[in-house]
């Protein structure tokens, strides 16, 4: 009985797919944070230029 359960558990790959999707989402989130961090300085200066031109 325990042996059959262990064999069925070893063949089940649903958890592996969920982990892979989780890792993919984490990688995309890290990329977005890095991209937004590098663009934040230029975005702030653009908003400053727009604000100064309106005055």
CHARMM internal coordinates of N, CA and C (Angstrom, degrees):
IC EDIT
DIST 1 N 1 CA 1.4477
DIST 1 CA 1 C 1.5327
ANGL 1 N 1 CA 1 C 110.51
DIST 1 C 2 N 1.3068
ANGL 1 CA 1 C 2 N 118.11
DIHE 1 N 1 CA 1 C 2 N -49.10
DIST 2 N 2 CA 1.4566
ANGL 1 C 2 N 2 CA 121.46
DIHE 1 CA 1 C 2 N 2 CA 178.63
DIST 2 CA 2 C 1.5219
ANGL 2 N 2 CA 2 C 110.20
DIHE 1 C 2 N 2 CA 2 C -66.67
DIST 2 C 3 N 1.3228
ANGL 2 CA 2 C 3 N 115.63
DIHE 2 N 2 CA 2 C 3 N -37.31
DIST 3 N 3 CA 1.4568
ANGL 2 C 3 N 3 CA 120.65
DIHE 2 CA 2 C 3 N 3 CA 179.66
DIST 3 CA 3 C 1.5330
ANGL 3 N 3 CA 3 C 110.73
DIHE 2 C 3 N 3 CA 3 C -63.71
DIST 3 C 4 N 1.3203
ANGL 3 CA 3 C 4 N 117.33
DIHE 3 N 3 CA 3 C 4 N -41.39
DIST 4 N 4 CA 1.4639
ANGL 3 C 4 N 4 CA 121.23
DIHE 3 CA 3 C 4 N 4 CA 178.47
DIST 4 CA 4 C 1.5278
ANGL 4 N 4 CA 4 C 110.89
DIHE 3 C 4 N 4 CA 4 C -65.61
DIST 4 C 5 N 1.3246
ANGL 4 CA 4 C 5 N 115.88
DIHE 4 N 4 CA 4 C 5 N -38.75
DIST 5 N 5 CA 1.4581
ANGL 4 C 5 N 5 CA 120.01
DIHE 4 CA 4 C 5 N 5 CA 178.40
DIST 5 CA 5 C 1.5302
ANGL 5 N 5 CA 5 C 111.10
DIHE 4 C 5 N 5 CA 5 C -64.16
DIST 5 C 6 N 1.3217
ANGL 5 CA 5 C 6 N 116.45
DIHE 5 N 5 CA 5 C 6 N -43.18
DIST 6 N 6 CA 1.4619
ANGL 5 C 6 N 6 CA 120.30
DIHE 5 CA 5 C 6 N 6 CA 179.22
DIST 6 CA 6 C 1.5245
ANGL 6 N 6 CA 6 C 111.47
DIHE 5 C 6 N 6 CA 6 C -65.23
DIST 6 C 7 N 1.3128
ANGL 6 CA 6 C 7 N 117.72
DIHE 6 N 6 CA 6 C 7 N -39.19
DIST 7 N 7 CA 1.4672
ANGL 6 C 7 N 7 CA 120.81
DIHE 6 CA 6 C 7 N 7 CA 178.23
DIST 7 CA 7 C 1.5311
ANGL 7 N 7 CA 7 C 110.57
DIHE 6 C 7 N 7 CA 7 C -65.02
DIST 7 C 8 N 1.3391
ANGL 7 CA 7 C 8 N 116.48
DIHE 7 N 7 CA 7 C 8 N -42.01
DIST 8 N 8 CA 1.4666
ANGL 7 C 8 N 8 CA 120.28
DIHE 7 CA 7 C 8 N 8 CA 178.70
DIST 8 CA 8 C 1.5269
ANGL 8 N 8 CA 8 C 110.26
DIHE 7 C 8 N 8 CA 8 C -65.96
DIST 8 C 9 N 1.3216
ANGL 8 CA 8 C 9 N 117.04
DIHE 8 N 8 CA 8 C 9 N -37.80
DIST 9 N 9 CA 1.4606
ANGL 8 C 9 N 9 CA 121.33
DIHE 8 CA 8 C 9 N 9 CA 179.08
DIST 9 CA 9 C 1.5260
ANGL 9 N 9 CA 9 C 111.27
DIHE 8 C 9 N 9 CA 9 C -66.30
DIST 9 C 10 N 1.3155
ANGL 9 CA 9 C 10 N 117.40
DIHE 9 N 9 CA 9 C 10 N -36.99
DIST 10 N 10 CA 1.4625
ANGL 9 C 10 N 10 CA 120.91
DIHE 9 CA 9 C 10 N 10 CA 179.73
DIST 10 CA 10 C 1.5251
ANGL 10 N 10 CA 10 C 111.91
DIHE 9 C 10 N 10 CA 10 C -70.25
DIST 10 C 11 N 1.3307
ANGL 10 CA 10 C 11 N 117.97
DIHE 10 N 10 CA 10 C 11 N -29.97
DIST 11 N 11 CA 1.4702
ANGL 10 C 11 N 11 CA 120.98
DIHE 10 CA 10 C 11 N 11 CA 179.83
DIST 11 CA 11 C 1.5141
ANGL 11 N 11 CA 11 C 112.62
DIHE 10 C 11 N 11 CA 11 C -82.01
DIST 11 C 12 N 1.3364
ANGL 11 CA 11 C 12 N 117.58
DIHE 11 N 11 CA 11 C 12 N -19.88
DIST 12 N 12 CA 1.4591
ANGL 11 C 12 N 12 CA 121.78
DIHE 11 CA 11 C 12 N 12 CA -177.88
DIST 12 CA 12 C 1.5242
ANGL 12 N 12 CA 12 C 109.27
DIHE 11 C 12 N 12 CA 12 C -74.57
DIST 12 C 13 N 1.3391
ANGL 12 CA 12 C 13 N 117.45
DIHE 12 N 12 CA 12 C 13 N 123.04
DIST 13 N 13 CA 1.4592
ANGL 12 C 13 N 13 CA 120.68
DIHE 12 CA 12 C 13 N 13 CA -179.37
DIST 13 CA 13 C 1.5253
ANGL 13 N 13 CA 13 C 112.70
DIHE 12 C 13 N 13 CA 13 C -118.03
DIST 13 C 14 N 1.3211
ANGL 13 CA 13 C 14 N 117.74
DIHE 13 N 13 CA 13 C 14 N 16.60
DIST 14 N 14 CA 1.4629
ANGL 13 C 14 N 14 CA 120.20
DIHE 13 CA 13 C 14 N 14 CA 179.33
DIST 14 CA 14 C 1.5215
ANGL 14 N 14 CA 14 C 111.17
DIHE 13 C 14 N 14 CA 14 C -66.21
DIST 14 C 15 N 1.3121
ANGL 14 CA 14 C 15 N 117.09
DIHE 14 N 14 CA 14 C 15 N -39.58
DIST 15 N 15 CA 1.4652
ANGL 14 C 15 N 15 CA 120.46
DIHE 14 CA 14 C 15 N 15 CA 179.08
DIST 15 CA 15 C 1.5145
ANGL 15 N 15 CA 15 C 111.78
DIHE 14 C 15 N 15 CA 15 C -65.35
DIST 15 C 16 N 1.3164
ANGL 15 CA 15 C 16 N 117.03
DIHE 15 N 15 CA 15 C 16 N -36.11
DIST 16 N 16 CA 1.4592
ANGL 15 C 16 N 16 CA 120.88
DIHE 15 CA 15 C 16 N 16 CA 179.37
DIST 16 CA 16 C 1.5263
ANGL 16 N 16 CA 16 C 110.54
DIHE 15 C 16 N 16 CA 16 C -64.48
DIST 16 C 17 N 1.3173
ANGL 16 CA 16 C 17 N 117.17
DIHE 16 N 16 CA 16 C 17 N -39.54
DIST 17 N 17 CA 1.4636
ANGL 16 C 17 N 17 CA 120.23
DIHE 16 CA 16 C 17 N 17 CA 178.52
DIST 17 CA 17 C 1.5229
ANGL 17 N 17 CA 17 C 110.84
DIHE 16 C 17 N 17 CA 17 C -65.02
DIST 17 C 18 N 1.3310
ANGL 17 CA 17 C 18 N 116.52
DIHE 17 N 17 CA 17 C 18 N -40.32
DIST 18 N 18 CA 1.4619
ANGL 17 C 18 N 18 CA 120.07
DIHE 17 CA 17 C 18 N 18 CA 179.54
DIST 18 CA 18 C 1.5262
ANGL 18 N 18 CA 18 C 110.25
DIHE 17 C 18 N 18 CA 18 C -64.63
DIST 18 C 19 N 1.3065
ANGL 18 CA 18 C 19 N 116.94
DIHE 18 N 18 CA 18 C 19 N -40.00
DIST 19 N 19 CA 1.4687
ANGL 18 C 19 N 19 CA 120.20
DIHE 18 CA 18 C 19 N 19 CA 178.46
DIST 19 CA 19 C 1.5190
ANGL 19 N 19 CA 19 C 110.52
DIHE 18 C 19 N 19 CA 19 C -65.73
DIST 19 C 20 N 1.3248
ANGL 19 CA 19 C 20 N 117.21
DIHE 19 N 19 CA 19 C 20 N -40.37
DIST 20 N 20 CA 1.4610
ANGL 19 C 20 N 20 CA 120.27
DIHE 19 CA 19 C 20 N 20 CA 178.91
DIST 20 CA 20 C 1.5223
ANGL 20 N 20 CA 20 C 111.18
DIHE 19 C 20 N 20 CA 20 C -63.37
DIST 20 C 21 N 1.3366
ANGL 20 CA 20 C 21 N 116.92
DIHE 20 N 20 CA 20 C 21 N -42.33
DIST 21 N 21 CA 1.4598
ANGL 20 C 21 N 21 CA 119.72
DIHE 20 CA 20 C 21 N 21 CA 177.49
DIST 21 CA 21 C 1.5257
ANGL 21 N 21 CA 21 C 110.57
DIHE 20 C 21 N 21 CA 21 C -65.06
DIST 21 C 22 N 1.3040
ANGL 21 CA 21 C 22 N 117.52
DIHE 21 N 21 CA 21 C 22 N -39.21
DIST 22 N 22 CA 1.4648
ANGL 21 C 22 N 22 CA 120.88
DIHE 21 CA 21 C 22 N 22 CA 177.93
DIST 22 CA 22 C 1.5119
ANGL 22 N 22 CA 22 C 111.89
DIHE 21 C 22 N 22 CA 22 C -62.48
DIST 22 C 23 N 1.3278
ANGL 22 CA 22 C 23 N 116.61
DIHE 22 N 22 CA 22 C 23 N -42.58
DIST 23 N 23 CA 1.4619
ANGL 22 C 23 N 23 CA 120.09
DIHE 22 CA 22 C 23 N 23 CA 177.93
DIST 23 CA 23 C 1.5219
ANGL 23 N 23 CA 23 C 111.75
DIHE 22 C 23 N 23 CA 23 C -65.50
DIST 23 C 24 N 1.3225
ANGL 23 CA 23 C 24 N 116.62
DIHE 23 N 23 CA 23 C 24 N -38.14
DIST 24 N 24 CA 1.4628
ANGL 23 C 24 N 24 CA 120.82
DIHE 23 CA 23 C 24 N 24 CA 178.18
DIST 24 CA 24 C 1.5259
ANGL 24 N 24 CA 24 C 111.02
DIHE 23 C 24 N 24 CA 24 C -64.66
DIST 24 C 25 N 1.3140
ANGL 24 CA 24 C 25 N 116.88
DIHE 24 N 24 CA 24 C 25 N -43.35
DIST 25 N 25 CA 1.4623
ANGL 24 C 25 N 25 CA 120.85
DIHE 24 CA 24 C 25 N 25 CA 178.79
DIST 25 CA 25 C 1.5210
ANGL 25 N 25 CA 25 C 110.42
DIHE 24 C 25 N 25 CA 25 C -64.83
DIST 25 C 26 N 1.3286
ANGL 25 CA 25 C 26 N 117.28
DIHE 25 N 25 CA 25 C 26 N -39.70
DIST 26 N 26 CA 1.4653
ANGL 25 C 26 N 26 CA 120.48
DIHE 25 CA 25 C 26 N 26 CA 178.02
DIST 26 CA 26 C 1.5211
ANGL 26 N 26 CA 26 C 110.97
DIHE 25 C 26 N 26 CA 26 C -63.86
DIST 26 C 27 N 1.3233
ANGL 26 CA 26 C 27 N 117.19
DIHE 26 N 26 CA 26 C 27 N -40.20
DIST 27 N 27 CA 1.4640
ANGL 26 C 27 N 27 CA 121.07
DIHE 26 CA 26 C 27 N 27 CA 179.12
DIST 27 CA 27 C 1.5298
ANGL 27 N 27 CA 27 C 110.92
DIHE 26 C 27 N 27 CA 27 C -64.95
DIST 27 C 28 N 1.3170
ANGL 27 CA 27 C 28 N 117.32
DIHE 27 N 27 CA 27 C 28 N -41.72
DIST 28 N 28 CA 1.4673
ANGL 27 C 28 N 28 CA 121.02
DIHE 27 CA 27 C 28 N 28 CA 177.83
DIST 28 CA 28 C 1.5247
ANGL 28 N 28 CA 28 C 110.05
DIHE 27 C 28 N 28 CA 28 C -64.99
DIST 28 C 29 N 1.3261
ANGL 28 CA 28 C 29 N 117.30
DIHE 28 N 28 CA 28 C 29 N -40.80
DIST 29 N 29 CA 1.4649
ANGL 28 C 29 N 29 CA 120.48
DIHE 28 CA 28 C 29 N 29 CA 179.41
DIST 29 CA 29 C 1.5247
ANGL 29 N 29 CA 29 C 111.12
DIHE 28 C 29 N 29 CA 29 C -63.91
DIST 29 C 30 N 1.3208
ANGL 29 CA 29 C 30 N 117.37
DIHE 29 N 29 CA 29 C 30 N -40.78
DIST 30 N 30 CA 1.4670
ANGL 29 C 30 N 30 CA 120.61
DIHE 29 CA 29 C 30 N 30 CA 177.93
DIST 30 CA 30 C 1.5267
ANGL 30 N 30 CA 30 C 110.06
DIHE 29 C 30 N 30 CA 30 C -63.50
DIST 30 C 31 N 1.3305
ANGL 30 CA 30 C 31 N 116.92
DIHE 30 N 30 CA 30 C 31 N -41.09
DIST 31 N 31 CA 1.4630
ANGL 30 C 31 N 31 CA 120.76
DIHE 30 CA 30 C 31 N 31 CA 177.52
DIST 31 CA 31 C 1.5180
ANGL 31 N 31 CA 31 C 112.07
DIHE 30 C 31 N 31 CA 31 C -63.45
DIST 31 C 32 N 1.3222
ANGL 31 CA 31 C 32 N 116.95
DIHE 31 N 31 CA 31 C 32 N -41.02
DIST 32 N 32 CA 1.4640
ANGL 31 C 32 N 32 CA 120.04
DIHE 31 CA 31 C 32 N 32 CA 178.60
DIST 32 CA 32 C 1.5223
ANGL 32 N 32 CA 32 C 111.53
DIHE 31 C 32 N 32 CA 32 C -65.50
DIST 32 C 33 N 1.3101
ANGL 32 CA 32 C 33 N 116.59
DIHE 32 N 32 CA 32 C 33 N -41.89
DIST 33 N 33 CA 1.4664
ANGL 32 C 33 N 33 CA 119.75
DIHE 32 CA 32 C 33 N 33 CA 179.22
DIST 33 CA 33 C 1.5250
ANGL 33 N 33 CA 33 C 110.08
DIHE 32 C 33 N 33 CA 33 C -63.73
DIST 33 C 34 N 1.3118
ANGL 33 CA 33 C 34 N 117.26
DIHE 33 N 33 CA 33 C 34 N -42.36
DIST 34 N 34 CA 1.4658
ANGL 33 C 34 N 34 CA 120.34
DIHE 33 CA 33 C 34 N 34 CA 178.89
DIST 34 CA 34 C 1.5271
ANGL 34 N 34 CA 34 C 111.16
DIHE 33 C 34 N 34 CA 34 C -64.69
DIST 34 C 35 N 1.3269
ANGL 34 CA 34 C 35 N 117.17
DIHE 34 N 34 CA 34 C 35 N -41.99
DIST 35 N 35 CA 1.4622
ANGL 34 C 35 N 35 CA 120.47
DIHE 34 CA 34 C 35 N 35 CA 179.86
DIST 35 CA 35 C 1.5232
ANGL 35 N 35 CA 35 C 111.19
DIHE 34 C 35 N 35 CA 35 C -66.18
DIST 35 C 36 N 1.3252
ANGL 35 CA 35 C 36 N 116.95
DIHE 35 N 35 CA 35 C 36 N -43.97
DIST 36 N 36 CA 1.4621
ANGL 35 C 36 N 36 CA 119.61
DIHE 35 CA 35 C 36 N 36 CA 179.58
DIST 36 CA 36 C 1.5179
ANGL 36 N 36 CA 36 C 111.68
DIHE 35 C 36 N 36 CA 36 C -67.15
DIST 36 C 37 N 1.3203
ANGL 36 CA 36 C 37 N 116.76
DIHE 36 N 36 CA 36 C 37 N -33.81
DIST 37 N 37 CA 1.4647
ANGL 36 C 37 N 37 CA 119.85
DIHE 36 CA 36 C 37 N 37 CA 177.91
DIST 37 CA 37 C 1.5218
ANGL 37 N 37 CA 37 C 110.84
DIHE 36 C 37 N 37 CA 37 C -66.20
DIST 37 C 38 N 1.3178
ANGL 37 CA 37 C 38 N 117.17
DIHE 37 N 37 CA 37 C 38 N -40.12
DIST 38 N 38 CA 1.4663
ANGL 37 C 38 N 38 CA 119.51
DIHE 37 CA 37 C 38 N 38 CA -179.40
DIST 38 CA 38 C 1.5288
ANGL 38 N 38 CA 38 C 111.86
DIHE 37 C 38 N 38 CA 38 C -74.47
DIST 38 C 39 N 1.3146
ANGL 38 CA 38 C 39 N 117.65
DIHE 38 N 38 CA 38 C 39 N -26.46
DIST 39 N 39 CA 1.4681
ANGL 38 C 39 N 39 CA 120.72
DIHE 38 CA 38 C 39 N 39 CA -179.84
DIST 39 CA 39 C 1.5251
ANGL 39 N 39 CA 39 C 113.30
DIHE 38 C 39 N 39 CA 39 C -89.56
DIST 39 C 40 N 1.3187
ANGL 39 CA 39 C 40 N 117.99
DIHE 39 N 39 CA 39 C 40 N -11.32
DIST 40 N 40 CA 1.4626
ANGL 39 C 40 N 40 CA 119.71
DIHE 39 CA 39 C 40 N 40 CA -173.51
DIST 40 CA 40 C 1.5283
ANGL 40 N 40 CA 40 C 112.00
DIHE 39 C 40 N 40 CA 40 C -65.31
DIST 40 C 41 N 1.3215
ANGL 40 CA 40 C 41 N 118.00
DIHE 40 N 40 CA 40 C 41 N -37.13
DIST 41 N 41 CA 1.4632
ANGL 40 C 41 N 41 CA 120.18
DIHE 40 CA 40 C 41 N 41 CA 179.88
DIST 41 CA 41 C 1.5149
ANGL 41 N 41 CA 41 C 112.45
DIHE 40 C 41 N 41 CA 41 C -64.63
DIST 41 C 42 N 1.3114
ANGL 41 CA 41 C 42 N 117.42
DIHE 41 N 41 CA 41 C 42 N -44.75
DIST 42 N 42 CA 1.4625
ANGL 41 C 42 N 42 CA 120.08
DIHE 41 CA 41 C 42 N 42 CA 179.76
DIST 42 CA 42 C 1.5227
ANGL 42 N 42 CA 42 C 111.28
DIHE 41 C 42 N 42 CA 42 C -70.07
DIST 42 C 43 N 1.3093
ANGL 42 CA 42 C 43 N 117.29
DIHE 42 N 42 CA 42 C 43 N -32.24
DIST 43 N 43 CA 1.4648
ANGL 42 C 43 N 43 CA 120.69
DIHE 42 CA 42 C 43 N 43 CA 178.24
DIST 43 CA 43 C 1.5233
ANGL 43 N 43 CA 43 C 110.27
DIHE 42 C 43 N 43 CA 43 C -67.64
DIST 43 C 44 N 1.3221
ANGL 43 CA 43 C 44 N 116.34
DIHE 43 N 43 CA 43 C 44 N -42.80
DIST 44 N 44 CA 1.4612
ANGL 43 C 44 N 44 CA 120.08
DIHE 43 CA 43 C 44 N 44 CA 179.65
DIST 44 CA 44 C 1.5243
ANGL 44 N 44 CA 44 C 110.54
DIHE 43 C 44 N 44 CA 44 C -64.64
DIST 44 C 45 N 1.3354
ANGL 44 CA 44 C 45 N 117.15
DIHE 44 N 44 CA 44 C 45 N -40.76
DIST 45 N 45 CA 1.4719
ANGL 44 C 45 N 45 CA 118.67
DIHE 44 CA 44 C 45 N 45 CA 178.81
DIST 45 CA 45 C 1.5186
ANGL 45 N 45 CA 45 C 111.29
DIHE 44 C 45 N 45 CA 45 C -67.85
DIST 45 C 46 N 1.3120
ANGL 45 CA 45 C 46 N 118.14
DIHE 45 N 45 CA 45 C 46 N -35.43
DIST 46 N 46 CA 1.4747
ANGL 45 C 46 N 46 CA 121.19
DIHE 45 CA 45 C 46 N 46 CA 177.09
DIST 46 CA 46 C 1.5163
ANGL 46 N 46 CA 46 C 110.77
DIHE 45 C 46 N 46 CA 46 C -63.87
DIST 46 C 47 N 1.3273
ANGL 46 CA 46 C 47 N 116.55
DIHE 46 N 46 CA 46 C 47 N -42.94
DIST 47 N 47 CA 1.4660
ANGL 46 C 47 N 47 CA 120.14
DIHE 46 CA 46 C 47 N 47 CA 177.97
DIST 47 CA 47 C 1.5395
ANGL 47 N 47 CA 47 C 109.91
DIHE 46 C 47 N 47 CA 47 C -64.63
DIST 47 C 48 N 1.3374
ANGL 47 CA 47 C 48 N 116.85
DIHE 47 N 47 CA 47 C 48 N -37.86
DIST 48 N 48 CA 1.4663
ANGL 47 C 48 N 48 CA 120.47
DIHE 47 CA 47 C 48 N 48 CA 177.65
DIST 48 CA 48 C 1.5116
ANGL 48 N 48 CA 48 C 112.08
DIHE 47 C 48 N 48 CA 48 C -63.89
DIST 48 C 49 N 1.3178
ANGL 48 CA 48 C 49 N 117.79
DIHE 48 N 48 CA 48 C 49 N -41.82
DIST 49 N 49 CA 1.4677
ANGL 48 C 49 N 49 CA 121.82
DIHE 48 CA 48 C 49 N 49 CA 178.10
DIST 49 CA 49 C 1.5211
ANGL 49 N 49 CA 49 C 110.00
DIHE 48 C 49 N 49 CA 49 C -64.61
DIST 49 C 50 N 1.3147
ANGL 49 CA 49 C 50 N 117.19
DIHE 49 N 49 CA 49 C 50 N -42.48
DIST 50 N 50 CA 1.4690
ANGL 49 C 50 N 50 CA 120.61
DIHE 49 CA 49 C 50 N 50 CA 179.02
DIST 50 CA 50 C 1.5209
ANGL 50 N 50 CA 50 C 110.79
DIHE 49 C 50 N 50 CA 50 C -64.19
DIST 50 C 51 N 1.3239
ANGL 50 CA 50 C 51 N 116.53
DIHE 50 N 50 CA 50 C 51 N -40.42
DIST 51 N 51 CA 1.4602
ANGL 50 C 51 N 51 CA 120.19
DIHE 50 CA 50 C 51 N 51 CA 179.51
DIST 51 CA 51 C 1.5210
ANGL 51 N 51 CA 51 C 111.10
DIHE 50 C 51 N 51 CA 51 C -66.16
DIST 51 C 52 N 1.3276
ANGL 51 CA 51 C 52 N 116.85
DIHE 51 N 51 CA 51 C 52 N -42.83
DIST 52 N 52 CA 1.4638
ANGL 51 C 52 N 52 CA 119.90
DIHE 51 CA 51 C 52 N 52 CA 179.93
DIST 52 CA 52 C 1.5135
ANGL 52 N 52 CA 52 C 112.22
DIHE 51 C 52 N 52 CA 52 C -67.14
DIST 52 C 53 N 1.3135
ANGL 52 CA 52 C 53 N 117.55
DIHE 52 N 52 CA 52 C 53 N -32.66
DIST 53 N 53 CA 1.4685
ANGL 52 C 53 N 53 CA 119.28
DIHE 52 CA 52 C 53 N 53 CA 179.53
DIST 53 CA 53 C 1.5165
ANGL 53 N 53 CA 53 C 112.04
DIHE 52 C 53 N 53 CA 53 C -73.71
DIST 53 C 54 N 1.3249
ANGL 53 CA 53 C 54 N 117.68
DIHE 53 N 53 CA 53 C 54 N -22.65
DIST 54 N 54 CA 1.4720
ANGL 53 C 54 N 54 CA 120.34
DIHE 53 CA 53 C 54 N 54 CA 178.03
DIST 54 CA 54 C 1.5198
ANGL 54 N 54 CA 54 C 112.11
DIHE 53 C 54 N 54 CA 54 C -78.21
DIST 54 C 55 N 1.3251
ANGL 54 CA 54 C 55 N 117.15
DIHE 54 N 54 CA 54 C 55 N -22.46
DIST 55 N 55 CA 1.4768
ANGL 54 C 55 N 55 CA 120.15
DIHE 54 CA 54 C 55 N 55 CA -177.19
DIST 55 CA 55 C 1.4860
ANGL 55 N 55 CA 55 C 111.38
DIHE 54 C 55 N 55 CA 55 C -77.72
END
COOR INIT
IC SEED 1 N 1 CA 1 C
IC BUILD
